[in-house]
Amino acid sequence: MAGLLLSVPARTQEKKIQRSDLPPAVEKTVAAQSQGTTIRGFSREKENGQTFYEAELLVSGHSKDVLMNAQGAVVEVEEQVALDSLSPAVRTGLQAKAGKGKLVKVESLTKKGKLVAYEAKVVTDGERSEVQVGLDGRPLDHEE
């Protein structure tokens, strides 16, 4: 099934919010995570009955999204990386998953402080999707 595009499940009930809407524990984490960055915005998301908060940051010209639980613990970080900074195996793996689509943005995906995957935004005939590969460029057993 070469060229099959897998999309990452959309988070349900995502809502843009103001910094003043963040719980104190989340605000404390945001203050630490956003030092030296430009804050682009915040959102509150509900997924599987749990509430998460996301801070969208700009760091030295690239995006960094930090997802936190309601207690302020960092759950996931997606940080933009340059395609040419990736190993040839990862670049090849992403392009293979994208098929004839164009890779328009690549991010590293970190969970619980550990790099777990690379994710690319893909445009194919005007349609947007996302693909993921492991650190070795191979397809993942499951989406991260």
Residue pairs with C-beta under 8 A, 6 or more apart in sequence:
2 96
2 99
3 99
3 100
4 97
4 99
5 97
5 98
5 99
5 101
5 122
5 124
5 129
5 131
6 97
6 129
6 130
6 131
6 132
6 143
7 129
7 130
8 119
8 130
8 132
8 143
9 143
11 45
11 46
11 47
11 52
12 45
12 46
12 47
13 45
13 46
14 43
14 44
14 45
15 43
15 44
15 45
16 41
16 42
16 43
17 42
17 43
17 44
17 53
18 42
19 27
19 30
19 39
19 42
21 42
21 44
22 30
22 42
22 53
23 53
23 70
23 72
25 70
25 71
25 72
26 53
26 68
26 70
26 72
27 72
28 72
29 66
29 68
29 72
29 73
29 74
30 39
30 42
30 55
30 66
30 68
33 55
33 57
33 66
33 74
34 55
34 57
36 59
37 57
37 58
37 59
37 64
38 57
38 58
38 59
39 55
39 56
39 57
39 58
40 56
40 57
40 58
40 63
41 55
41 56
42 53
42 54
42 55
42 56
43 53
43 54
43 56
44 51
44 52
44 53
44 54
45 51
45 52
45 53
45 54
45 67
46 52
50 69
50 70
51 69
51 70
52 67
52 68
52 69
52 70
52 75
53 67
53 68
53 69
53 70
54 65
54 66
54 67
54 68
55 65
55 66
55 68
56 63
56 65
57 63
57 64
57 65
57 66
58 64
59 79
62 79
62 80
62 81
63 78
63 79
63 80
63 105
63 107
64 77
64 78
64 79
64 80
65 77
65 78
65 79
66 74
66 76
66 77
67 74
67 75
67 76
67 77
67 78
68 74
68 75
69 75
74 113
75 111
75 112
76 109
76 110
76 111
77 108
77 109
77 110
78 107
78 108
78 109
78 110
78 119
79 107
79 108
79 110
80 105
80 106
80 107
81 106
81 107
81 108
81 118
82 106
83 91
83 103
83 106
84 91
86 94
86 106
86 118
87 137
88 137
89 136
89 137
89 138
90 118
90 133
90 135
90 136
90 137
91 137
92 137
93 133
93 134
93 136
93 137
93 138
93 139
94 103
94 106
94 118
94 120
94 131
94 133
94 137
95 103
97 120
97 131
97 132
97 133
97 139
98 120
98 122
98 124
98 131
99 124
100 124
101 122
101 123
101 124
101 129
102 122
102 123
102 124
103 120
103 121
103 122
104 120
104 121
104 122
104 123
105 120
105 121
106 118
106 119
106 120
106 121
107 118
107 119
107 120
108 115
108 117
108 118
109 115
109 116
109 117
109 118
109 119
109 132
109 144
110 116
111 144
115 135
116 134
116 135
116 144
117 132
117 133
117 134
117 135
117 140
117 144
118 132
118 133
118 134
118 135
119 130
119 131
119 132
119 144
120 130
120 131
120 132
121 128
121 129
121 130
122 128
122 129
122 130
122 131
132 140
132 143
132 144
133 139
133 140
134 140
